[in-house]
Amino acid sequence: MRDFEFLEPASVNEASRMLADLGDDCRAIAGGTALMLGMRQRMLTPTHLVSLGQLHDLKSISLDAHAGLSIGALARHHDIARSPLVQIYAPLLAHMASVLANPQVRNQGTLGGNLCYADPSTDPPGCLMALSAQVVIERAAGQRVLPITDFLIDYYTTALAPDELLTHIRIPPLAAGTVGLYQRFLRTPAEHRPLASIALLARREGAVCHDVRLAVGASTPVALRAARAEAFMNGKTITLDVARAAADMVASDIDPISDARGAADYRRDMVRIVARRTIAQLFDLQDDSQRGLQRDLQGS
């Protein structure tokens, strides 16, 4: 690792000005779990690090009855998993944060840092897409708000300008009766990065499904909503046949990554299986379907 200067701004405006003045040789650092790894491997060699550790306002988690949850970008995954507000008003997010990576990352890494790194094979993006999250972006000149779908652009690429900081993640209130489930597939129990993930939210009236939001993560360059499957499920009584048909739509509509961790066809199959399992479990069909789904996973 090469020498660098460590700067500690006291405000978002000061941090923004530092990023603007120092340009490409500068990086903002929050938890640092990904950045420090890149620096140790000489993939990144910044001359200056702008630490956000003194921006304490960006660590808070709060609730507004009308606007919903606001999570500071510097909130750690552990903080989100343990927050009573998140557990009550966005339990899907609390569960996701509780299983992300490993205890070391959960206790050091931040939600904002995770999103800004934009690793395709991580948990938060798909979960936040299902929650219709927005991100607040600030710079010395002002503020803008983007839906998460517009913030994440491509592999390791976001909509942030060089002098901008992600400061908050907003999650609008969920309609009464909304239930959710987050499931992921790991190649081995020792691996911490999912090969496929599904985040599913729906308003249930018995077995009838309304207001479906289904997002695919970890298998595509950017997490995405499964619009055709959502429309197919809306208003239907969910049976195993409906779950299978919806999962087939999800799998056929993605353009999966192919890399050393898994070929595109393998990822597509895993997305299909995880989607079917998630839909079935959310609608209490797992007792009938889980045995077959487990056979699918073991045989793949």
Phi and psi in degrees as GROMACS dihedral restraints (atoms count N, CA, C in turn):
[ dihedral_restraints ]
;  ai    aj    ak    al  type     phi  dphi    fc
    3     4     5     6     1   -85.7    20    10
    4     5     6     7     1   160.3    20    10
    6     7     8     9     1   -65.0    20    10
    7     8     9    10     1   148.7    20    10
    9    10    11    12     1  -151.4    20    10
   10    11    12    13     1   160.6    20    10
   12    13    14    15     1   -94.2    20    10
   13    14    15    16     1   137.6    20    10
   15    16    17    18     1  -108.2    20    10
   16    17    18    19     1   113.1    20    10
   18    19    20    21     1  -107.2    20    10
   19    20    21    22     1   143.9    20    10
   21    22    23    24     1  -128.2    20    10
   22    23    24    25     1    83.2    20    10
   24    25    26    27     1   -66.3    20    10
   25    26    27    28     1   154.4    20    10
   27    28    29    30     1  -100.0    20    10
   28    29    30    31     1    -3.4    20    10
   30    31    32    33     1  -151.2    20    10
   31    32    33    34     1   163.1    20    10
   33    34    35    36     1   -62.6    20    10
   34    35    36    37     1   -40.9    20    10
   36    37    38    39     1   -61.2    20    10
   37    38    39    40     1   -43.3    20    10
   39    40    41    42     1   -64.8    20    10
   40    41    42    43     1   -41.6    20    10
   42    43    44    45     1   -62.5    20    10
   43    44    45    46     1   -41.2    20    10
   45    46    47    48     1   -62.5    20    10
   46    47    48    49     1   -42.5    20    10
   48    49    50    51     1   -65.4    20    10
   49    50    51    52     1   -38.3    20    10
   51    52    53    54     1   -62.1    20    10
   52    53    54    55     1   -44.6    20    10
   54    55    56    57     1   -63.3    20    10
   55    56    57    58     1   -40.2    20    10
   57    58    59    60     1   -67.0    20    10
   58    59    60    61     1   -42.4    20    10
   60    61    62    63     1   -71.4    20    10
   61    62    63    64     1   -35.9    20    10
   63    64    65    66     1   -90.7    20    10
   64    65    66    67     1   -19.4    20    10
   66    67    68    69     1    66.2    20    10
   67    68    69    70     1  -143.3    20    10
   69    70    71    72     1   -67.7    20    10
   70    71    72    73     1   -16.6    20    10
   72    73    74    75     1   -85.1    20    10
   73    74    75    76     1     6.8    20    10
   75    76    77    78     1  -121.5    20    10
   76    77    78    79     1   145.5    20    10
   78    79    80    81     1  -135.4    20    10
   79    80    81    82     1   140.6    20    10
   81    82    83    84     1   -80.2    20    10
   82    83    84    85     1   144.2    20    10
   84    85    86    87     1  -130.0    20    10
   85    86    87    88     1   130.9    20    10
   87    88    89    90     1  -109.7    20    10
   88    89    90    91     1  -100.5    20    10
   90    91    92    93     1   -73.1    20    10
   91    92    93    94     1   -31.8    20    10
   93    94    95    96     1    82.1    20    10
   94    95    96    97     1     6.8    20    10
   96    97    98    99     1   -64.0    20    10
   97    98    99   100     1   -35.4    20    10
   99   100   101   102     1   -91.5    20    10
  100   101   102   103     1   -41.5    20    10
  102   103   104   105     1   -61.4    20    10
  103   104   105   106     1   -45.2    20    10
  105   106   107   108     1   -66.0    20    10
  106   107   108   109     1   -34.3    20    10
  108   109   110   111     1   -63.0    20    10
  109   110   111   112     1   -45.1    20    10
  111   112   113   114     1   -62.4    20    10
  112   113   114   115     1   -36.8    20    10
  114   115   116   117     1   -71.2    20    10
  115   116   117   118     1   -39.5    20    10
  117   118   119   120     1   -63.5    20    10
  118   119   120   121     1   -33.3    20    10
  120   121   122   123     1   -87.0    20    10
  121   122   123   124     1     4.8    20    10
  123   124   125   126     1    61.6    20    10
  124   125   126   127     1    21.2    20    10
  126   127   128   129     1   -75.9    20    10
  127   128   129   130     1   -27.9    20    10
  129   130   131   132     1  -128.4    20    10
  130   131   132   133     1   137.4    20    10
  132   133   134   135     1  -135.7    20    10
  133   134   135   136     1    61.6    20    10
  135   136   137   138     1   -68.4    20    10
  136   137   138   139     1   149.3    20    10
  138   139   140   141     1   -89.0    20    10
  139   140   141   142     1   -18.6    20    10
  141   142   143   144     1  -139.0    20    10
  142   143   144   145     1   138.7    20    10
  144   145   146   147     1  -114.7    20    10
  145   146   147   148     1   128.0    20    10
  147   148   149   150     1   -99.2    20    10
  148   149   150   151     1   103.0    20    10
  150   151   152   153     1   -76.6    20    10
  151   152   153   154     1   134.9    20    10
  153   154   155   156     1   -98.9    20    10
  154   155   156   157     1     9.0    20    10
  156   157   158   159     1   -62.8    20    10
  157   158   159   160     1   -23.4    20    10
  159   160   161   162     1   -89.0    20    10
  160   161   162   163     1    -1.6    20    10
  162   163   164   165     1   -88.8    20    10
  163   164   165   166     1    72.4    20    10
  165   166   167   168     1   -63.3    20    10
  166   167   168   169     1   -27.6    20    10
  168   169   170   171     1   -62.6    20    10
  169   170   171   172     1   -21.4    20    10
  171   172   173   174     1   -87.1    20    10
  172   173   174   175     1     8.2    20    10
  174   175   176   177     1  -103.6    20    10
  175   176   177   178     1    -3.2    20    10
  177   178   179   180     1   -83.9    20    10
  178   179   180   181     1   157.6    20    10
  180   181   182   183     1  -128.7    20    10
  181   182   183   184     1   121.4    20    10
  183   184   185   186     1  -137.3    20    10
  184   185   186   187     1   166.5    20    10
  186   187   188   189     1  -130.4    20    10
  187   188   189   190     1   133.7    20    10
  189   190   191   192     1  -117.6    20    10
  190   191   192   193     1   132.3    20    10
  192   193   194   195     1   -58.1    20    10
  193   194   195   196     1   -31.2    20    10
  195   196   197   198     1   -97.4    20    10
  196   197   198   199     1   -40.1    20    10
  198   199   200   201     1   -86.8    20    10
  199   200   201   202     1   -22.8    20    10
  201   202   203   204     1    95.9    20    10
  202   203   204   205     1  -153.9    20    10
  204   205   206   207     1   -80.3    20    10
  205   206   207   208     1   142.7    20    10
  207   208   209   210     1  -125.0    20    10
  208   209   210   211     1   121.0    20    10
  210   211   212   213     1  -116.0    20    10
  211   212   213   214     1   121.3    20    10
  213   214   215   216     1   -63.2    20    10
  214   215   216   217     1   144.1    20    10
  216   217   218   219     1   -62.0    20    10
  217   218   219   220     1   -23.0    20    10
  219   220   221   222     1   -92.2    20    10
  220   221   222   223     1     5.1    20    10
  222   223   224   225     1   -65.5    20    10
  223   224   225   226     1   129.2    20    10
  225   226   227   228     1   -76.2    20    10
  226   227   228   229     1   157.6    20    10
  228   229   230   231     1   -58.3    20    10
  229   230   231   232     1   -39.1    20    10
  231   232   233   234     1   -60.8    20    10
  232   233   234   235     1   -42.0    20    10
  234   235   236   237     1   -61.2    20    10
  235   236   237   238     1   -41.1    20    10
  237   238   239   240     1   -68.9    20    10
  238   239   240   241     1   -42.6    20    10
  240   241   242   243     1   -62.5    20    10
  241   242   243   244     1   -35.0    20    10
  243   244   245   246     1   -94.3    20    10
  244   245   246   247     1    -6.9    20    10
  246   247   248   249     1   -69.1    20    10
  247   248   249   250     1   123.5    20    10
  249   250   251   252     1   -59.4    20    10
  250   251   252   253     1   -35.5    20    10
  252   253   254   255     1   -62.6    20    10
  253   254   255   256     1   -45.7    20    10
  255   256   257   258     1   -68.4    20    10
  256   257   258   259     1   -40.3    20    10
  258   259   260   261     1   -61.2    20    10
  259   260   261   262     1   -35.2    20    10
  261   262   263   264     1   -83.6    20    10
  262   263   264   265     1   -45.6    20    10
  264   265   266   267     1   -98.9    20    10
  265   266   267   268     1   -16.0    20    10
  267   268   269   270     1  -147.6    20    10
  268   269   270   271     1    62.2    20    10
  270   271   272   273     1   -59.0    20    10
  271   272   273   274     1   -28.2    20    10
  273   274   275   276     1   -57.4    20    10
  274   275   276   277     1   -43.4    20    10
  276   277   278   279     1   -69.7    20    10
  277   278   279   280     1   -40.7    20    10
  279   280   281   282     1   -61.6    20    10
  280   281   282   283     1   -42.0    20    10
  282   283   284   285     1   -64.8    20    10
  283   284   285   286     1   -45.5    20    10
  285   286   287   288     1   -56.9    20    10
  286   287   288   289     1   -45.8    20    10
  288   289   290   291     1   -64.6    20    10
  289   290   291   292     1   -28.3    20    10
  291   292   293   294     1   -75.5    20    10
  292   293   294   295     1   -18.8    20    10
  294   295   296   297     1  -111.7    20    10
  295   296   297   298     1    -4.0    20    10
  297   298   299   300     1   -61.7    20    10
  298   299   300   301     1   133.0    20    10
  300   301   302   303     1    51.1    20    10
  301   302   303   304     1  -115.2    20    10
  303   304   305   306     1  -145.3    20    10
  304   305   306   307     1   170.4    20    10
  306   307   308   309     1   -57.8    20    10
  307   308   309   310     1   -35.6    20    10
  309   310   311   312     1   -63.2    20    10
  310   311   312   313     1   -44.8    20    10
  312   313   314   315     1   -68.4    20    10
  313   314   315   316     1   -42.2    20    10
  315   316   317   318     1   -62.3    20    10
  316   317   318   319     1   -31.5    20    10
  318   319   320   321     1   -87.0    20    10
  319   320   321   322     1   -10.9    20    10
  321   322   323   324     1  -118.6    20    10
  322   323   324   325     1   -40.4    20    10
  324   325   326   327     1   -73.7    20    10
  325   326   327   328     1   153.1    20    10
  327   328   329   330     1  -114.6    20    10
  328   329   330   331     1   155.6    20    10
  330   331   332   333     1   -64.8    20    10
  331   332   333   334     1   -43.7    20    10
  333   334   335   336     1   -63.0    20    10
  334   335   336   337     1   -42.1    20    10
  336   337   338   339     1   -62.4    20    10
  337   338   339   340     1   -39.9    20    10
  339   340   341   342     1   -59.9    20    10
  340   341   342   343     1   -45.9    20    10
  342   343   344   345     1   -67.1    20    10
  343   344   345   346     1   -39.2    20    10
  345   346   347   348     1   -70.5    20    10
  346   347   348   349     1   -28.5    20    10
  348   349   350   351     1   -70.8    20    10
  349   350   351   352     1   -32.9    20    10
  351   352   353   354     1    58.6    20    10
  352   353   354   355     1    39.9    20    10
  354   355   356   357     1   -68.6    20    10
  355   356   357   358     1   126.8    20    10
  357   358   359   360     1   -62.5    20    10
  358   359   360   361     1   -33.2    20    10
  360   361   362   363     1   -96.1    20    10
  361   362   363   364     1    58.9    20    10
  363   364   365   366     1  -139.0    20    10
  364   365   366   367     1   171.1    20    10
  366   367   368   369     1   -88.7    20    10
  367   368   369   370     1   -43.0    20    10
  369   370   371   372     1   -60.9    20    10
  370   371   372   373     1   -38.4    20    10
  372   373   374   375     1   -57.1    20    10
  373   374   375   376     1   -48.4    20    10
  375   376   377   378     1   -63.0    20    10
  376   377   378   379     1   -41.6    20    10
  378   379   380   381     1   -61.4    20    10
  379   380   381   382     1   -44.0    20    10
  381   382   383   384     1   -70.0    20    10
  382   383   384   385     1   -31.4    20    10
  384   385   386   387     1   -65.4    20    10
  385   386   387   388     1   -41.9    20    10
  387   388   389   390     1   -63.4    20    10
  388   389   390   391     1   -29.2    20    10
  390   391   392   393     1   -86.6    20    10
  391   392   393   394     1     3.2    20    10
  393   394   395   396     1    55.0    20    10
  394   395   396   397     1    42.3    20    10
  396   397   398   399     1   -69.5    20    10
  397   398   399   400     1   156.0    20    10
  399   400   401   402     1  -122.8    20    10
  400   401   402   403     1   155.5    20    10
  402   403   404   405     1  -118.2    20    10
  403   404   405   406     1   141.9    20    10
  405   406   407   408     1  -100.7    20    10
  406   407   408   409     1   125.6    20    10
  408   409   410   411     1  -118.3    20    10
  409   410   411   412     1   131.3    20    10
  411   412   413   414     1  -128.3    20    10
  412   413   414   415     1   152.5    20    10
  414   415   416   417     1  -147.8    20    10
  415   416   417   418     1   174.8    20    10
  417   418   419   420     1   -59.3    20    10
  418   419   420   421     1   -30.6    20    10
  420   421   422   423     1   -84.2    20    10
  421   422   423   424     1    -9.7    20    10
  423   424   425   426     1   152.3    20    10
  424   425   426   427     1  -163.7    20    10
  426   427   428   429     1  -133.9    20    10
  427   428   429   430     1   149.2    20    10
  429   430   431   432     1  -142.3    20    10
  430   431   432   433     1   157.8    20    10
  432   433   434   435     1  -124.5    20    10
  433   434   435   436     1   131.4    20    10
  435   436   437   438     1  -126.9    20    10
  436   437   438   439     1   144.5    20    10
  438   439   440   441     1   -64.9    20    10
  439   440   441   442     1   149.5    20    10
  441   442   443   444     1   -57.8    20    10
  442   443   444   445     1   -29.1    20    10
  444   445   446   447     1   -65.5    20    10
  445   446   447   448     1   -26.9    20    10
  447   448   449   450     1   -92.1    20    10
  448   449   450   451     1   -17.7    20    10
  450   451   452   453     1   -77.6    20    10
  451   452   453   454     1   -42.1    20    10
  453   454   455   456     1   -89.5    20    10
  454   455   456   457     1   119.2    20    10
  456   457   458   459     1  -105.7    20    10
  457   458   459   460     1   -45.6    20    10
  459   460   461   462     1  -164.1    20    10
  460   461   462   463     1  -174.0    20    10
  462   463   464   465     1   -46.0    20    10
  463   464   465   466     1   120.8    20    10
  465   466   467   468     1    49.2    20    10
  466   467   468   469     1    31.7    20    10
  468   469   470   471     1  -133.4    20    10
  469   470   471   472     1   129.5    20    10
  471   472   473   474     1  -124.8    20    10
  472   473   474   475     1   178.1    20    10
  474   475   476   477     1   -85.6    20    10
  475   476   477   478     1     5.1    20    10
  477   478   479   480     1   -66.3    20    10
  478   479   480   481     1   132.0    20    10
  480   481   482   483     1   -78.4    20    10
  481   482   483   484     1   161.3    20    10
  483   484   485   486     1   -56.6    20    10
  484   485   486   487     1   -29.7    20    10
  486   487   488   489     1  -102.8    20    10
  487   488   489   490     1    14.2    20    10
  489   490   491   492     1  -101.6    20    10
  490   491   492   493     1   152.9    20    10
  492   493   494   495     1  -126.4    20    10
  493   494   495   496     1   137.7    20    10
  495   496   497   498     1   -77.4    20    10
  496   497   498   499     1   122.0    20    10
  498   499   500   501     1  -110.0    20    10
  499   500   501   502     1   -33.9    20    10
  501   502   503   504     1  -146.7    20    10
  502   503   504   505     1   154.6    20    10
  504   505   506   507     1  -117.5    20    10
  505   506   507   508     1   126.1    20    10
  507   508   509   510     1  -108.9    20    10
  508   509   510   511     1   135.7    20    10
  510   511   512   513     1  -124.5    20    10
  511   512   513   514     1   112.6    20    10
  513   514   515   516     1   -66.5    20    10
  514   515   516   517     1   156.6    20    10
  516   517   518   519     1   -59.7    20    10
  517   518   519   520     1   146.9    20    10
  519   520   521   522     1   -91.4    20    10
  520   521   522   523     1   145.4    20    10
  522   523   524   525     1   -65.1    20    10
  523   524   525   526     1   149.7    20    10
  525   526   527   528     1   -56.6    20    10
  526   527   528   529     1   139.7    20    10
  528   529   530   531     1    86.9    20    10
  529   530   531   532     1     1.5    20    10
  531   532   533   534     1   -78.7    20    10
  532   533   534   535     1   132.0    20    10
  534   535   536   537     1  -123.6    20    10
  535   536   537   538     1   157.9    20    10
  537   538   539   540     1  -147.4    20    10
  538   539   540   541     1   162.9    20    10
  540   541   542   543     1  -152.6    20    10
  541   542   543   544     1   138.4    20    10
  543   544   545   546     1  -122.3    20    10
  544   545   546   547     1   125.5    20    10
  546   547   548   549     1  -131.4    20    10
  547   548   549   550     1   148.9    20    10
  549   550   551   552     1  -140.0    20    10
  550   551   552   553     1   156.1    20    10
  552   553   554   555     1  -118.2    20    10
  553   554   555   556     1   125.0    20    10
  555   556   557   558     1  -110.0    20    10
  556   557   558   559     1   139.5    20    10
  558   559   560   561     1   -63.2    20    10
  559   560   561   562     1   -39.4    20    10
  561   562   563   564     1  -138.6    20    10
  562   563   564   565     1   155.8    20    10
  564   565   566   567     1   -60.1    20    10
  565   566   567   568     1   -23.2    20    10
  567   568   569   570     1   -83.2    20    10
  568   569   570   571     1   -12.5    20    10
  570   571   572   573     1   -84.6    20    10
  571   572   573   574     1   142.0    20    10
  573   574   575   576     1  -106.2    20    10
  574   575   576   577     1   -12.0    20    10
  576   577   578   579     1  -104.6    20    10
  577   578   579   580     1   122.7    20    10
  579   580   581   582     1   -67.6    20    10
  580   581   582   583     1   149.6    20    10
  582   583   584   585     1   -89.6    20    10
  583   584   585   586     1   -25.2    20    10
  585   586   587   588     1  -155.6    20    10
  586   587   588   589     1   146.5    20    10
  588   589   590   591     1  -147.4    20    10
  589   590   591   592     1   151.9    20    10
  591   592   593   594     1  -132.5    20    10
  592   593   594   595     1   129.6    20    10
  594   595   596   597     1  -114.6    20    10
  595   596   597   598     1   125.5    20    10
  597   598   599   600     1  -130.2    20    10
  598   599   600   601     1   128.2    20    10
  600   601   602   603     1  -126.1    20    10
  601   602   603   604     1   141.4    20    10
  603   604   605   606     1  -157.9    20    10
  604   605   606   607     1   150.8    20    10
  606   607   608   609     1   -94.3    20    10
  607   608   609   610     1   119.0    20    10
  609   610   611   612     1   -97.4    20    10
  610   611   612   613     1   136.9    20    10
  612   613   614   615     1  -124.3    20    10
  613   614   615   616     1    89.1    20    10
  615   616   617   618     1    66.9    20    10
  616   617   618   619     1  -123.1    20    10
  618   619   620   621     1   -94.9    20    10
  619   620   621   622     1     1.2    20    10
  621   622   623   624     1   -87.1    20    10
  622   623   624   625     1   140.2    20    10
  624   625   626   627     1  -111.6    20    10
  625   626   627   628     1   131.6    20    10
  627   628   629   630     1  -133.6    20    10
  628   629   630   631     1   158.3    20    10
  630   631   632   633     1    50.6    20    10
  631   632   633   634     1    50.8    20    10
  633   634   635   636     1   -74.1    20    10
  634   635   636   637     1   137.0    20    10
  636   637   638   639     1  -132.2    20    10
  637   638   639   640     1   116.0    20    10
  639   640   641   642     1  -128.2    20    10
  640   641   642   643     1   121.7    20    10
  642   643   644   645     1  -122.1    20    10
  643   644   645   646     1   141.3    20    10
  645   646   647   648     1  -104.3    20    10
  646   647   648   649     1   133.6    20    10
  648   649   650   651     1  -131.9    20    10
  649   650   651   652     1   164.8    20    10
  651   652   653   654     1    72.8    20    10
  652   653   654   655     1   -11.7    20    10
  654   655   656   657     1  -110.8    20    10
  655   656   657   658     1    -7.6    20    10
  657   658   659   660     1  -127.6    20    10
  658   659   660   661     1   160.9    20    10
  660   661   662   663     1   -55.6    20    10
  661   662   663   664     1   -34.0    20    10
  663   664   665   666     1  -137.3    20    10
  664   665   666   667     1   138.8    20    10
  666   667   668   669     1   -57.0    20    10
  667   668   669   670     1   150.2    20    10
  669   670   671   672     1  -149.8    20    10
  670   671   672   673     1   156.7    20    10
  672   673   674   675     1   -84.3    20    10
  673   674   675   676     1   142.2    20    10
  675   676   677   678     1   -94.6    20    10
  676   677   678   679     1    80.7    20    10
  678   679   680   681     1   -62.6    20    10
  679   680   681   682     1   -41.6    20    10
  681   682   683   684     1   -67.9    20    10
  682   683   684   685     1   -41.3    20    10
  684   685   686   687     1   -67.3    20    10
  685   686   687   688     1   -37.7    20    10
  687   688   689   690     1   -60.3    20    10
  688   689   690   691     1   -47.4    20    10
  690   691   692   693     1   -64.1    20    10
  691   692   693   694     1   -38.2    20    10
  693   694   695   696     1   -63.4    20    10
  694   695   696   697     1   -39.6    20    10
  696   697   698   699     1   -79.4    20    10
  697   698   699   700     1   -28.2    20    10
  699   700   701   702     1   -57.4    20    10
  700   701   702   703     1   126.7    20    10
  702   703   704   705     1    82.9    20    10
  703   704   705   706     1    -2.3    20    10
  705   706   707   708     1   -95.0    20    10
  706   707   708   709     1   152.9    20    10
  708   709   710   711     1   -77.0    20    10
  709   710   711   712     1   124.1    20    10
  711   712   713   714     1   -84.7    20    10
  712   713   714   715     1   117.3    20    10
  714   715   716   717     1  -117.8    20    10
  715   716   717   718     1   175.2    20    10
  717   718   719   720     1   -62.4    20    10
  718   719   720   721     1   -36.0    20    10
  720   721   722   723     1   -64.9    20    10
  721   722   723   724     1   -41.1    20    10
  723   724   725   726     1   -65.3    20    10
  724   725   726   727     1   -41.5    20    10
  726   727   728   729     1   -61.5    20    10
  727   728   729   730     1   -42.1    20    10
  729   730   731   732     1   -65.3    20    10
  730   731   732   733     1   -44.4    20    10
  732   733   734   735     1   -64.6    20    10
  733   734   735   736     1   -42.0    20    10
  735   736   737   738     1   -64.6    20    10
  736   737   738   739     1   -42.5    20    10
  738   739   740   741     1   -63.5    20    10
  739   740   741   742     1   -37.3    20    10
  741   742   743   744     1   -62.4    20    10
  742   743   744   745     1   -39.6    20    10
  744   745   746   747     1   -63.9    20    10
  745   746   747   748     1   -44.6    20    10
  747   748   749   750     1   -57.2    20    10
  748   749   750   751     1   -48.4    20    10
  750   751   752   753     1   -66.0    20    10
  751   752   753   754     1   -38.9    20    10
  753   754   755   756     1   -75.1    20    10
  754   755   756   757     1   -21.2    20    10
  756   757   758   759     1   -92.7    20    10
  757   758   759   760     1    -0.5    20    10
  759   760   761   762     1  -100.8    20    10
  760   761   762   763     1   159.5    20    10
  762   763   764   765     1  -115.7    20    10
  763   764   765   766     1    88.0    20    10
  765   766   767   768     1   -72.9    20    10
  766   767   768   769     1   156.0    20    10
  768   769   770   771     1   -69.1    20    10
  769   770   771   772     1   146.7    20    10
  771   772   773   774     1  -126.5    20    10
  772   773   774   775     1   117.5    20    10
  774   775   776   777     1  -152.2    20    10
  775   776   777   778     1  -167.7    20    10
  777   778   779   780     1   -65.3    20    10
  778   779   780   781     1   -23.4    20    10
  780   781   782   783     1   -81.7    20    10
  781   782   783   784     1   -20.6    20    10
  783   784   785   786     1   175.2    20    10
  784   785   786   787     1   136.4    20    10
  786   787   788   789     1   -72.1    20    10
  787   788   789   790     1   161.3    20    10
  789   790   791   792     1   -58.5    20    10
  790   791   792   793     1   -44.7    20    10
  792   793   794   795     1   -63.5    20    10
  793   794   795   796     1   -38.0    20    10
  795   796   797   798     1   -64.5    20    10
  796   797   798   799     1   -44.9    20    10
  798   799   800   801     1   -61.9    20    10
  799   800   801   802     1   -40.8    20    10
  801   802   803   804     1   -60.7    20    10
  802   803   804   805     1   -43.0    20    10
  804   805   806   807     1   -62.8    20    10
  805   806   807   808     1   -40.5    20    10
  807   808   809   810     1   -67.9    20    10
  808   809   810   811     1   -38.2    20    10
  810   811   812   813     1   -61.3    20    10
  811   812   813   814     1   -44.0    20    10
  813   814   815   816     1   -59.6    20    10
  814   815   816   817     1   -46.4    20    10
  816   817   818   819     1   -66.8    20    10
  817   818   819   820     1   -45.9    20    10
  819   820   821   822     1   -66.6    20    10
  820   821   822   823     1   -38.7    20    10
  822   823   824   825     1   -62.9    20    10
  823   824   825   826     1   -45.6    20    10
  825   826   827   828     1   -63.1    20    10
  826   827   828   829     1   -43.2    20    10
  828   829   830   831     1   -63.1    20    10
  829   830   831   832     1   -42.2    20    10
  831   832   833   834     1   -66.5    20    10
  832   833   834   835     1   -44.8    20    10
  834   835   836   837     1   -62.6    20    10
  835   836   837   838     1   -45.5    20    10
  837   838   839   840     1   -61.7    20    10
  838   839   840   841     1   -43.5    20    10
  840   841   842   843     1   -69.2    20    10
  841   842   843   844     1   -38.7    20    10
  843   844   845   846     1   -62.6    20    10
  844   845   846   847     1   -29.8    20    10
  846   847   848   849     1  -106.6    20    10
  847   848   849   850     1    28.1    20    10
  849   850   851   852     1    58.5    20    10
  850   851   852   853     1    34.4    20    10
  852   853   854   855     1  -104.6    20    10
  853   854   855   856     1     4.9    20    10
  855   856   857   858     1   -64.9    20    10
  856   857   858   859     1   -29.0    20    10
  858   859   860   861     1   -63.1    20    10
  859   860   861   862     1   -33.3    20    10
  861   862   863   864     1   -85.2    20    10
  862   863   864   865     1   -28.5    20    10
  864   865   866   867     1  -105.1    20    10
  865   866   867   868     1   -21.8    20    10
  867   868   869   870     1   -63.8    20    10
  868   869   870   871     1   -35.3    20    10
  870   871   872   873     1   -62.1    20    10
  871   872   873   874     1   -45.8    20    10
  873   874   875   876     1   -65.8    20    10
  874   875   876   877     1   -37.1    20    10
  876   877   878   879     1   -68.3    20    10
  877   878   879   880     1   -37.4    20    10
  879   880   881   882     1   -65.1    20    10
  880   881   882   883     1   -37.4    20    10
  882   883   884   885     1   -62.4    20    10
  883   884   885   886     1   -40.7    20    10
  885   886   887   888     1   -58.7    20    10
  886   887   888   889     1   -47.0    20    10
  888   889   890   891     1   -66.1    20    10
  889   890   891   892     1   -39.5    20    10
  891   892   893   894     1   -71.9    20    10
  892   893   894   895     1   -28.8    20    10
  894   895   896   897     1   -89.3    20    10
  895   896   897   898     1    -7.6    20    10
